[in-house]
Amino acid sequence: MADTAMSRSERLDPRGPTGHGGPTGPGMSPDSPLGQAVWRLRSRGCWEDAAALLEPYVQEHPQAAVGRAGLLVERCMYTGDGWPVAEDALRVAEAVARVDDDRGAAACERGQLAYAATVLGIRDRTDEARAALGRAAALLEPGAPGRALLDFRRGLLAENLSDTPESARAAYRRAHAGATARGDLLLCSSTWRHLAGLAAREGELAEARHGFAESLRLREELGFLVGMAPALASLAEVQPEPAATRLREEAGRLFRLLGGVPSWLADRLPESGRGEERGEQPDGEAAADAATAVPPNRA
């Protein structure tokens, strides 16, 4: 699933030029101790702990406010929980935005939250998602660093809410080109995955296998642990046996390791891979070392 598909640059700094990303401002570069700490927590599904590290900076640094909101939006997508906290964080990000890039990034996050609520069956917020992403498109210039993420999310709406796969494919390709140009490797992993999903729908299994394998490879290289189980499960969908079973078993192991996250993956795993019920998310210290089942590429 989604993947909300946030890349390290995407979440920590929507305008960052590298694949690491990170909010700008004193001591908040992608490779700073703070940026690295946020990434370690986020990549292991400890979104609240990661967001707490950014909270002291949100009033003075709008990108930190957007980054914090984005972490909490991603938590909603992966767990189906935490909606009020994410809404509050978005209101802060919108309030402290100073320039169009900040406003566009906040609108993009609001669109993603509305999309997540809709696709997870929490509440139909389709119109809000479209309006927010349309607002982001008006605020972000075509060559703006945050544009690739916006294109990706517009592809999600086209694929899963409008059922227009050709529009989704065009949006994913624009996002992939933009992410590649900026070295945004995690976003590339998501565009690979969703393009592969469209190929699989059309019976192009060789193309689908390649795309899913590339997505998994990038997530493994980045250490994006919370995104590996969905990548493994997606690849399993287009592999013959016994490889498919092996991939699902590995996805189940990671699913259990992360306490049943992403929650929407449970029904796609073998019974032995689900556990009896969803466990607690790992705490921040351990990590540093949605409710409704959704088809493979809804997020």
Secondary structure, DSSP 8 states (H G I E B T S, - for coil): -------HHHHH-TT-SSSS----STT-STTSHHHHHHHHHHHTT-HHHHHHHHGGGTTT-HHHHHHHHHHHHHHHHHHS--HHHHHHHHHHHHHH--SHHHHHHHHHHHHHHHHHHHHTTS---HHHHHHHHHHHHHHS-TT-TTHHHHHHHHHHHHHHTS--HHHHHHHHHHHHHHHHHHT-HHHHHHHHHHHHHHHHHTT-HHHHHHHHHHHHHHHHHHT-GGGHHHHHHHHHHTS-TTHHHHHHHHHHHHHHHTTS-SGGGGGGS-HHHH-SS------HHHHH---S---TT--
